[in-house]
Amino acid sequence: GRIAFLRYNPRAGEGQPELEPISRAVTFGAPLSSLSVNCTDDFLLASGSSCDVVVYDTQTGRPLQRGVGVHSHLINISRFTNSLPHIFATASLDQTCKIWDLRLPLLSDRPIKVLHTSGPNVMCSFSPNDRHLLCSGVGDHLVQFEVPSFQMVPKSFNLCGLGGSSAAVGRYGRARFRRSAYLASSQRFATAATGESVVRLLSCAGAELGAFDFRGVCLRPLLGRPSSAPTLAAAPAASPTHWLPAHPEVSVQSLKAHPVFGDRLGALLQFGGANLAGHVAEQPASSARSCVALLSLNP
């Protein structure tokens, strides 16, 4: 629950630190789960295992506003818009997503909009053009709102049609937490759930654009890869001269879209079952059980 504010010095000489602390680390007051900086780099938004949200001054590290009890359950994630420096959203396990304006007091009864999502929320994000807001939670819980009308569009998403499951619990008896990310074009987004190996691609209008299953796919480390390498690559803790073998037990833990290229997507993968080192010759026994995979969405 501690936040450190650092300043990057690109002109640091040899032996000088490039990162310098701005102020002493501040304590949020609970385990952190989300940090978000606004589009002008003036404010840092923090939330976590509490019903509170805090906004800090990035130049001094000092708290500017604290919203106490703004939700009735934990706020897993909070996000600024991409173009409006004072507007942000908080998504909570209390089945609501609330929109706030920093120019108004952060009081529990003073959000500028309360969105009822009909399910607990583990993430929210604005599209790059700020015309949509996406919330996802447990199982196949996924809703999208149009901005600024905040109408739900479409009325529902059909994830089962792309090989999904409506169950909230995965095959290992653990809750499936859904992650979603808009692509840079703002017209499409990717979504995946922990405990599953499939990343699904949908349009903001709800059209099913396809799916990719990481199970049984060989991944090649990015370092040293030739130009003729496949579009799917990974950067695990392994020698760049070896491929990661196809693995029967793989799940997607997180998604991140490229900020510029609308056809690039990163996925944090976790492998289960046997240690990967047992499948690849000359790899150390400490080979990672996870990797970051980069996916090109163009054929």
PLY file of the C-alpha trace (Angstrom):
ply
format ascii 1.0
element vertex 299
property float x
property float y
property float z
element edge 298
property int vertex1
property int vertex2
end_header
0.00 0.00 0.00
2.96 2.37 -0.37
3.42 4.66 -3.39
6.80 6.11 -4.40
6.99 9.12 -6.74
10.12 9.25 -8.88
11.49 11.73 -11.41
13.31 10.46 -14.50
16.49 12.33 -15.39
17.47 11.51 -19.01
20.67 13.61 -18.66
22.06 11.61 -15.77
25.78 11.05 -16.15
27.68 7.84 -15.66
27.28 6.61 -12.10
24.35 8.97 -11.45
20.85 7.64 -10.82
18.35 8.18 -13.62
15.41 7.85 -11.22
15.30 10.24 -8.28
12.64 10.25 -5.55
10.39 13.34 -5.57
9.20 12.84 -2.02
8.98 10.23 0.69
6.81 7.24 -0.15
3.19 7.76 0.85
0.89 5.14 2.30
-2.46 4.50 0.65
-3.85 2.76 3.73
-4.73 -0.59 2.13
-3.22 -3.04 -0.38
-3.14 -1.36 -3.80
-4.70 -2.87 -6.92
-4.81 0.09 -9.32
-2.85 3.21 -10.28
-3.84 5.60 -13.07
-2.26 8.87 -14.27
-4.39 11.47 -16.04
-3.71 12.72 -19.57
-1.81 15.83 -18.40
0.43 13.89 -15.96
-0.78 16.07 -13.07
-2.79 13.57 -11.03
-2.31 9.99 -9.89
-5.42 8.00 -8.99
-5.08 5.10 -6.53
-7.50 2.43 -5.32
-7.28 -1.03 -3.80
-8.67 -3.28 -1.10
-10.84 -0.58 0.40
-13.91 1.50 -0.40
-11.76 4.65 -0.74
-10.02 6.36 -3.62
-7.19 8.90 -3.40
-5.90 11.45 -5.93
-2.26 12.56 -5.58
-0.28 15.47 -7.02
2.36 13.84 -9.24
4.77 16.77 -8.78
4.85 16.64 -5.00
3.44 13.22 -4.14
0.95 14.80 -1.77
-2.72 13.70 -1.65
-5.09 16.27 -3.16
-8.42 14.56 -2.56
-9.56 11.43 -0.72
-12.94 9.93 -1.41
-13.89 7.93 1.68
-16.49 5.18 1.34
-17.39 6.11 -2.23
-18.39 2.47 -2.86
-19.95 -0.14 -0.59
-17.36 -2.79 -1.55
-13.73 -2.95 -2.66
-12.65 -0.76 -5.59
-10.53 -3.11 -7.66
-9.74 -0.59 -10.38
-9.99 3.12 -11.15
-9.17 4.81 -14.46
-8.88 8.33 -15.83
-10.26 9.12 -19.26
-7.71 9.50 -22.05
-8.51 13.11 -22.96
-10.35 14.76 -20.05
-7.92 15.40 -17.17
-10.56 15.72 -14.43
-12.86 12.78 -15.26
-12.31 9.24 -13.98
-14.21 6.02 -13.27
-14.14 3.64 -10.32
-15.31 0.02 -10.71
-16.22 -1.95 -7.61
-17.30 -5.37 -6.45
-20.54 -3.68 -5.33
-21.81 -4.09 -8.93
-21.51 -0.42 -9.82
-19.14 1.73 -11.83
-19.13 5.41 -10.88
-17.98 8.43 -12.87
-16.34 11.33 -11.01
-15.22 14.89 -11.69
-12.23 16.15 -9.71
-13.63 19.66 -9.83
-16.36 18.45 -7.44
-15.92 17.03 -3.92
-15.33 13.25 -3.85
-18.33 12.36 -1.72
-20.14 9.01 -1.77
-23.38 10.67 -2.91
-21.77 13.04 -5.44
-20.61 11.02 -8.49
-21.68 12.56 -11.76
-23.01 9.15 -12.86
-23.71 5.74 -11.27
-23.70 2.81 -13.69
-25.30 -0.44 -12.53
-23.39 -3.31 -14.12
-25.43 -6.27 -12.74
-22.29 -8.01 -11.55
-19.10 -7.47 -9.53
-16.44 -5.54 -11.47
-12.72 -6.32 -11.54
-11.78 -3.91 -14.31
-12.95 -0.88 -16.28
-11.39 1.10 -19.09
-12.24 3.93 -21.44
-11.71 3.43 -25.16
-8.79 5.49 -26.54
-11.26 7.99 -28.04
-13.28 8.06 -24.76
-16.51 7.18 -26.56
-17.03 3.91 -24.68
-16.49 2.53 -21.19
-15.99 -1.20 -20.69
-16.52 -3.09 -17.42
-15.86 -6.78 -16.82
-15.91 -8.98 -13.76
-16.42 -12.61 -12.80
-17.12 -15.30 -15.40
-18.55 -13.85 -18.60
-19.70 -10.61 -16.98
-18.98 -7.94 -19.61
-20.85 -4.66 -20.20
-20.12 -1.58 -22.28
-21.51 1.94 -21.95
-21.60 4.68 -24.57
-20.12 8.01 -23.47
-21.55 10.56 -22.68
-25.08 9.10 -22.83
-23.97 6.12 -20.64
-26.46 3.87 -22.40
-25.51 0.19 -22.37
-24.42 -0.79 -25.90
-24.97 -3.46 -27.00
-27.46 -4.97 -24.58
-25.27 -8.06 -24.18
-22.17 -9.81 -25.54
-22.27 -13.44 -26.65
-18.99 -14.89 -25.42
-20.21 -18.49 -25.50
-20.52 -18.22 -29.26
-16.73 -17.88 -29.38
-16.07 -20.93 -27.29
-16.60 -19.29 -23.91
-18.26 -20.60 -20.80
-20.92 -18.89 -18.74
-19.58 -20.48 -15.55
-18.04 -18.14 -13.02
-15.69 -20.89 -11.79
-12.96 -22.40 -13.97
-11.83 -25.98 -14.28
-9.57 -25.68 -11.23
-12.40 -24.56 -8.95
-11.16 -20.96 -8.95
-13.16 -17.88 -9.85
-12.66 -16.71 -13.44
-11.82 -13.00 -13.50
-12.34 -11.35 -16.87
-9.85 -8.85 -18.32
-10.63 -6.69 -21.34
-8.69 -4.09 -23.33
-9.62 -1.74 -26.16
-7.33 -1.74 -29.18
-5.80 1.53 -30.38
-8.45 2.03 -33.09
-11.20 2.25 -30.40
-13.37 0.07 -32.67
-12.42 -3.34 -31.24
-11.48 -4.87 -27.92
-10.02 -8.13 -26.66
-11.29 -10.07 -23.66
-10.14 -13.14 -21.75
-10.76 -14.79 -18.39
-8.29 -16.29 -15.95
-8.40 -20.07 -16.07
-9.01 -19.95 -19.84
-6.56 -20.08 -22.74
-8.73 -18.19 -25.26
-8.54 -14.49 -26.16
-11.67 -13.25 -27.92
-11.90 -10.27 -30.24
-15.13 -8.28 -30.51
-16.25 -5.03 -32.07
-17.71 -2.27 -29.93
-21.02 -2.98 -31.67
-20.95 -6.53 -30.32
-19.89 -8.41 -33.44
-17.81 -11.54 -32.87
-14.57 -11.07 -34.81
-12.76 -14.24 -33.80
-10.79 -15.95 -31.08
-7.28 -17.23 -30.48
-6.46 -20.22 -28.29
-2.95 -20.23 -26.76
-3.29 -23.87 -25.73
-1.02 -26.07 -27.84
0.79 -23.09 -29.46
4.59 -22.90 -29.58
5.97 -19.49 -28.62
9.32 -18.12 -29.70
11.25 -15.62 -27.55
11.47 -12.16 -29.10
15.20 -11.71 -28.51
17.12 -12.56 -31.64
14.07 -13.55 -33.66
14.49 -13.21 -37.46
12.16 -11.13 -39.59
10.55 -14.35 -40.86
9.43 -15.34 -37.36
5.70 -15.90 -36.81
3.56 -13.03 -35.66
3.04 -14.66 -32.28
6.12 -14.41 -30.06
6.95 -14.36 -26.37
9.58 -13.05 -24.00
9.95 -15.61 -21.16
12.92 -16.15 -18.88
14.53 -18.59 -21.28
17.32 -18.73 -23.85
16.40 -16.81 -27.04
17.63 -19.72 -29.14
14.81 -22.02 -28.02
11.09 -22.14 -28.59
8.69 -22.49 -25.72
6.88 -25.74 -26.46
3.16 -26.13 -26.82
1.66 -26.59 -23.39
-1.73 -28.19 -22.63
-2.41 -26.08 -19.53
-2.17 -22.34 -20.16
-4.36 -19.48 -18.97
-4.52 -15.77 -19.77
-3.91 -13.59 -16.71
-3.94 -10.10 -18.20
-4.25 -8.19 -21.49
-2.61 -4.98 -22.72
-3.18 -3.36 -26.10
-0.50 -1.44 -27.99
-1.11 2.32 -27.57
-0.46 3.11 -31.26
-0.82 0.01 -33.46
-4.40 -1.22 -33.56
-3.47 -4.80 -34.44
-1.06 -5.53 -31.58
-1.97 -7.13 -28.28
0.04 -8.38 -25.33
-1.10 -11.19 -23.03
0.36 -12.38 -19.74
0.19 -16.18 -19.82
0.54 -18.63 -16.96
1.42 -22.25 -17.48
0.27 -25.13 -15.28
1.14 -28.78 -14.98
4.70 -29.94 -15.53
7.62 -27.54 -15.41
8.41 -26.15 -18.84
12.06 -26.97 -18.31
11.22 -30.64 -18.71
10.17 -30.04 -22.32
12.98 -27.90 -23.72
16.56 -29.08 -23.93
19.28 -26.97 -22.32
16.83 -24.77 -20.43
17.58 -24.21 -16.74
15.41 -25.86 -14.12
14.27 -22.40 -12.99
12.46 -21.66 -16.30
9.52 -19.36 -15.82
5.98 -20.68 -15.45
4.72 -17.55 -17.20
5.54 -15.31 -20.14
4.31 -12.25 -22.02
3.00 -13.18 -25.47
2.68 -10.64 -28.27
-0.10 -11.25 -30.75
-0.62 -9.71 -34.17
-4.32 -9.65 -34.99
-3.86 -9.32 -38.74
-3.86 -12.55 -40.77
0 1
1 2
2 3
3 4
4 5
5 6
6 7
7 8
8 9
9 10
10 11
11 12
12 13
13 14
14 15
15 16
16 17
17 18
18 19
19 20
20 21
21 22
22 23
23 24
24 25
25 26
26 27
27 28
28 29
29 30
30 31
31 32
32 33
33 34
34 35
35 36
36 37
37 38
38 39
39 40
40 41
41 42
42 43
43 44
44 45
45 46
46 47
47 48
48 49
49 50
50 51
51 52
52 53
53 54
54 55
55 56
56 57
57 58
58 59
59 60
60 61
61 62
62 63
63 64
64 65
65 66
66 67
67 68
68 69
69 70
70 71
71 72
72 73
73 74
74 75
75 76
76 77
77 78
78 79
79 80
80 81
81 82
82 83
83 84
84 85
85 86
86 87
87 88
88 89
89 90
90 91
91 92
92 93
93 94
94 95
95 96
96 97
97 98
98 99
99 100
100 101
101 102
102 103
103 104
104 105
105 106
106 107
107 108
108 109
109 110
110 111
111 112
112 113
113 114
114 115
115 116
116 117
117 118
118 119
119 120
120 121
121 122
122 123
123 124
124 125
125 126
126 127
127 128
128 129
129 130
130 131
131 132
132 133
133 134
134 135
135 136
136 137
137 138
138 139
139 140
140 141
141 142
142 143
143 144
144 145
145 146
146 147
147 148
148 149
149 150
150 151
151 152
152 153
153 154
154 155
155 156
156 157
157 158
158 159
159 160
160 161
161 162
162 163
163 164
164 165
165 166
166 167
167 168
168 169
169 170
170 171
171 172
172 173
173 174
174 175
175 176
176 177
177 178
178 179
179 180
180 181
181 182
182 183
183 184
184 185
185 186
186 187
187 188
188 189
189 190
190 191
191 192
192 193
193 194
194 195
195 196
196 197
197 198
198 199
199 200
200 201
201 202
202 203
203 204
204 205
205 206
206 207
207 208
208 209
209 210
210 211
211 212
212 213
213 214
214 215
215 216
216 217
217 218
218 219
219 220
220 221
221 222
222 223
223 224
224 225
225 226
226 227
227 228
228 229
229 230
230 231
231 232
232 233
233 234
234 235
235 236
236 237
237 238
238 239
239 240
240 241
241 242
242 243
243 244
244 245
245 246
246 247
247 248
248 249
249 250
250 251
251 252
252 253
253 254
254 255
255 256
256 257
257 258
258 259
259 260
260 261
261 262
262 263
263 264
264 265
265 266
266 267
267 268
268 269
269 270
270 271
271 272
272 273
273 274
274 275
275 276
276 277
277 278
278 279
279 280
280 281
281 282
282 283
283 284
284 285
285 286
286 287
287 288
288 289
289 290
290 291
291 292
292 293
293 294
294 295
295 296
296 297
297 298
